[in-house]
Amino acid sequence: MDGEQLFQTAFSMAQHQGVKCPTGIALLDELLEGGFEAGLSYLIFGSPHCTTWLQQCIATALLHYGPDRGVAVIDANNRIRPDTILEYLQAASLPDTPATRLHRLHVARAFTTDQLLSLLNESSDTIHDLNAPILFVNGLTHLVQEEEGDDSLLSGPGVPTDPRVFRRAQLASHLKQLAFTQQVAVVVSADAPKRRSKPPLRIGQAARHRFHVLIYHTRQDTIDTFTLEKHPSRPWMQRSTVTPRPRRRLSSYQTTLFGE
């Protein structure tokens, strides 16, 4: 890798400073002083609802950027739903039809960590071709957990270091490097399991240290809390809000979609 990819000029930094895409979530926009910034990688984790928030951020990006800009998504657990994003778009006042915005949404699916790494290795050219200033990724930690098997086989004397530590760190490093070298915002969601019987989602310190920004989300009853745990220029902060939730009975499809 040459020096031009590792370093950037002060003029380039000044051009990108303050260039942000709003998240569409009031608490997040407050914590991030306006939204996602080019050149930074973000990890949203902590609750089973992170991909739901991510889809709202995707819709907001489609609303924010003009017709000549694309929005790129790598879907690693098959939970990005175009119909859900369309619902967010339909709720906004648009000069054009919401469906036209979906033509600027480009989704690639990865079903193994090797496929995900291949997509990330090729994503620099793809992002350039799509003229996409932002990349969303979901499900990368789930791929690692599903492929590596039972935790109990990876502990005890004489057992080597858990290979998932290296793989998570490798994926996070690719994403951070992509954000910096391409000067795009990279936004990653990692949902925690909904059922207590499932093993906890372990992001891992090795992976967490490699993201520029860490955003922790929790939901208790009707209270959503976002905590900005790490940011290169912002202090630790926490914001909560009471979210009105419908009391009507939801269909099984809606229950799965909205995490009720």
C-alpha positions as CSV (number, residue, x, y, z in Angstrom):
1,M,0.0,0.0,0.0
2,D,1.5,3.4,-1.0
3,G,1.7,6.5,1.1
4,E,-1.1,8.3,-0.7
5,Q,-3.6,5.7,0.7
6,L,-2.3,5.8,4.2
7,F,-2.0,9.6,4.5
8,Q,-4.1,12.5,3.2
9,T,-3.3,16.1,2.7
10,A,-4.4,18.8,5.0
11,F,-6.4,20.3,2.2
12,S,-8.3,17.1,1.7
13,M,-9.0,16.9,5.5
14,A,-10.4,20.5,5.4
15,Q,-12.6,19.6,2.5
16,H,-14.2,16.7,4.3
17,Q,-14.5,18.4,7.7
18,G,-18.1,19.0,8.6
19,V,-19.4,16.8,5.7
20,K,-22.0,14.7,7.5
21,C,-25.1,12.6,6.7
22,P,-27.9,12.9,9.2
23,T,-28.9,9.6,10.9
24,G,-32.7,10.3,10.9
25,I,-32.6,9.5,14.7
26,A,-32.8,12.7,16.8
27,L,-30.7,11.2,19.7
28,L,-28.0,10.0,17.4
29,D,-27.8,13.3,15.5
30,E,-27.4,15.1,18.8
31,L,-24.6,12.7,20.0
32,L,-22.8,12.9,16.7
33,E,-23.3,16.7,16.1
34,G,-25.3,16.2,13.0
35,G,-24.7,12.7,11.7
36,F,-22.2,10.3,10.2
37,E,-19.0,11.9,9.1
38,A,-16.9,11.0,6.0
39,G,-13.7,9.1,6.9
40,L,-15.0,7.5,10.1
41,S,-16.3,4.0,10.8
42,Y,-19.2,3.5,13.2
43,L,-20.3,0.5,15.2
44,I,-23.9,0.5,16.6
45,F,-24.4,-2.5,19.0
46,G,-25.9,-3.6,22.3
47,S,-29.5,-4.6,21.6
48,P,-31.6,-6.7,19.3
49,H,-32.9,-3.6,17.5
50,C,-29.7,-2.2,15.9
51,T,-30.5,-3.4,12.4
52,T,-33.9,-1.7,12.7
53,W,-32.1,1.6,13.5
54,L,-29.7,0.9,10.7
55,Q,-32.6,0.7,8.2
56,Q,-33.9,4.0,9.3
57,C,-30.4,5.5,8.7
58,I,-30.3,3.9,5.2
59,A,-33.6,5.6,4.4
60,T,-32.4,8.9,5.7
61,A,-29.2,8.7,3.6
62,L,-31.4,8.1,0.5
63,L,-33.4,11.2,1.4
64,H,-30.2,13.2,2.1
65,Y,-28.1,12.6,-1.0
66,G,-29.0,13.8,-4.4
67,P,-29.9,11.8,-7.5
68,D,-26.3,11.4,-8.6
69,R,-25.2,9.7,-5.3
70,G,-25.6,6.1,-4.4
71,V,-26.0,4.3,-1.0
72,A,-24.2,1.0,-0.6
73,V,-25.2,-1.8,1.8
74,I,-23.6,-5.1,2.6
75,D,-26.2,-7.4,4.2
76,A,-24.5,-10.2,6.1
77,N,-27.6,-11.6,8.0
78,N,-30.4,-11.1,5.4
79,R,-32.2,-8.6,7.5
80,I,-32.1,-5.5,5.3
81,R,-35.7,-5.3,4.0
82,P,-36.4,-3.0,1.0
83,D,-40.1,-2.8,2.0
84,T,-39.2,-1.5,5.4
85,I,-36.9,1.2,3.9
86,L,-39.7,2.1,1.5
87,E,-42.1,2.6,4.5
88,Y,-39.6,5.2,5.9
89,L,-39.4,6.9,2.5
90,Q,-43.2,7.0,2.1
91,A,-43.5,8.7,5.5
92,A,-41.4,11.6,4.2
93,S,-42.6,14.4,1.9
94,L,-40.8,13.7,-1.4
95,P,-40.8,15.6,-4.7
96,D,-40.5,12.3,-6.5
97,T,-41.9,8.8,-5.9
98,P,-40.3,6.9,-3.0
99,A,-39.5,3.9,-5.3
100,T,-37.2,6.1,-7.4
101,R,-35.0,6.5,-4.3
102,L,-34.6,2.7,-4.1
103,H,-32.9,2.7,-7.5
104,R,-30.0,4.4,-5.7
105,L,-29.8,1.8,-3.0
106,H,-27.3,-1.0,-3.9
107,V,-27.3,-4.1,-1.7
108,A,-24.8,-7.0,-1.7
109,R,-25.3,-10.0,0.4
110,A,-22.6,-12.1,2.2
111,F,-23.4,-15.5,3.7
112,T,-19.9,-16.4,4.9
113,T,-17.0,-14.4,6.4
114,D,-14.9,-15.2,3.3
115,Q,-17.6,-13.7,1.1
116,L,-17.7,-10.6,3.3
117,L,-14.0,-10.2,3.2
118,S,-14.1,-10.5,-0.6
119,L,-16.8,-7.8,-0.8
120,L,-14.7,-5.5,1.4
121,N,-11.6,-6.1,-0.7
122,E,-13.5,-5.1,-3.8
123,S,-15.6,-2.4,-2.2
124,S,-13.2,0.5,-2.9
125,D,-13.8,0.2,-6.7
126,T,-17.5,-0.5,-6.2
127,I,-18.0,2.6,-4.0
128,H,-16.2,4.7,-6.5
129,D,-18.4,3.3,-9.4
130,L,-21.6,3.9,-7.4
131,N,-20.5,7.4,-6.3
132,A,-21.6,6.3,-2.8
133,P,-20.5,8.5,0.1
134,I,-21.7,6.0,2.7
135,L,-21.6,2.3,3.3
136,F,-23.8,0.4,5.7
137,V,-23.0,-3.1,6.9
138,N,-25.0,-5.4,9.2
139,G,-24.5,-8.9,10.7
140,L,-20.7,-9.3,10.5
141,T,-20.3,-10.6,14.0
142,H,-23.1,-13.1,13.5
143,L,-21.3,-14.6,10.6
144,V,-18.2,-15.1,12.8
145,Q,-20.2,-16.7,15.7
146,E,-22.1,-19.1,13.5
147,E,-19.1,-20.3,11.6
148,E,-16.8,-20.9,14.6
149,G,-19.2,-23.2,16.6
150,D,-19.4,-24.0,20.3
151,D,-17.7,-21.6,22.7
152,S,-16.9,-24.5,25.1
153,L,-14.5,-26.0,22.5
154,L,-12.4,-22.9,22.6
155,S,-11.5,-22.7,26.2
156,G,-9.3,-24.5,28.6
157,P,-5.5,-25.3,29.0
158,G,-3.7,-25.9,25.8
159,V,-6.4,-24.4,23.6
160,P,-5.2,-21.7,21.2
161,T,-6.6,-18.2,21.1
162,D,-10.2,-18.0,19.9
163,P,-9.9,-17.5,16.1
164,R,-12.9,-15.3,16.2
165,V,-10.9,-12.6,18.0
166,F,-8.6,-12.4,14.9
167,R,-11.5,-12.6,12.4
168,R,-13.5,-9.8,14.1
169,A,-10.4,-7.6,14.3
170,Q,-9.6,-8.3,10.7
171,L,-13.1,-7.4,9.5
172,A,-13.1,-4.2,11.7
173,S,-9.7,-3.2,10.4
174,H,-10.9,-3.6,6.8
175,L,-13.9,-1.3,7.5
176,K,-11.9,1.3,9.3
177,Q,-9.3,1.4,6.5
178,L,-12.0,1.6,3.9
179,A,-13.6,4.6,5.6
180,F,-10.3,6.5,5.8
181,T,-8.8,5.7,2.3
182,Q,-12.1,6.3,0.4
183,Q,-13.3,9.1,2.7
184,V,-16.7,7.6,3.1
185,A,-18.8,7.0,6.3
186,V,-18.9,3.3,7.2
187,V,-21.8,2.4,9.5
188,V,-22.0,-1.1,11.0
189,S,-24.8,-2.6,13.1
190,A,-24.4,-5.7,15.4
191,D,-27.7,-7.0,16.9
192,A,-27.6,-8.8,20.2
193,P,-29.7,-12.1,20.4
194,K,-33.3,-11.6,21.4
195,R,-33.6,-14.9,23.4
196,R,-31.6,-15.4,26.5
197,S,-31.0,-19.0,25.6
198,K,-28.7,-17.8,22.8
199,P,-25.0,-17.0,23.5
200,P,-24.3,-13.3,24.1
201,L,-23.0,-11.3,21.1
202,R,-19.3,-10.7,21.8
203,I,-18.0,-7.8,19.8
204,G,-14.6,-8.3,21.4
205,Q,-12.1,-5.6,22.5
206,A,-9.8,-6.3,19.5
207,A,-12.7,-5.4,17.1
208,R,-14.1,-2.5,19.2
209,H,-10.7,-0.8,19.3
210,R,-10.5,-0.7,15.5
211,F,-13.7,1.3,15.0
212,H,-13.5,5.1,15.1
213,V,-16.9,5.5,16.8
214,L,-18.8,3.2,19.2
215,I,-22.5,3.7,19.8
216,Y,-24.2,1.5,22.4
217,H,-28.0,1.1,22.3
218,T,-30.3,-0.4,24.9
219,R,-34.1,-0.5,25.2
220,Q,-36.0,-1.0,28.5
221,D,-39.7,-1.0,28.3
222,T,-40.4,2.2,26.2
223,I,-37.0,3.9,26.9
224,D,-34.4,3.9,24.2
225,T,-30.9,4.9,25.3
226,F,-27.9,5.7,23.0
227,T,-24.5,6.0,24.6
228,L,-21.5,7.4,22.6
229,E,-18.7,5.3,24.1
230,K,-16.0,6.3,21.8
231,H,-15.4,9.1,19.2
232,P,-12.2,10.8,18.0
233,S,-13.4,14.3,18.8
234,R,-16.5,13.9,21.0
235,P,-16.7,13.1,24.7
236,W,-18.6,10.2,26.3
237,M,-22.3,11.0,26.3
238,Q,-25.7,9.3,26.9
239,R,-29.1,10.3,25.7
240,S,-32.5,8.6,26.4
241,T,-36.0,9.1,25.1
242,V,-39.4,7.5,25.8
243,T,-40.6,5.9,22.6
244,P,-44.4,5.7,22.1
245,R,-45.2,2.1,21.1
246,P,-48.6,1.0,19.6
247,R,-50.8,-1.1,21.8
248,R,-52.6,-2.8,18.9
249,R,-51.8,-6.4,18.2
250,L,-49.2,-6.8,15.5
251,S,-49.0,-9.5,12.9
252,S,-46.2,-12.0,13.1
253,Y,-44.5,-10.3,10.2
254,Q,-44.6,-6.9,11.9
255,T,-43.5,-8.5,15.2
256,T,-40.4,-9.8,13.6
257,L,-39.8,-6.6,11.8
258,F,-40.2,-4.1,14.6
259,G,-38.9,-6.3,17.4
260,E,-42.0,-6.2,19.6
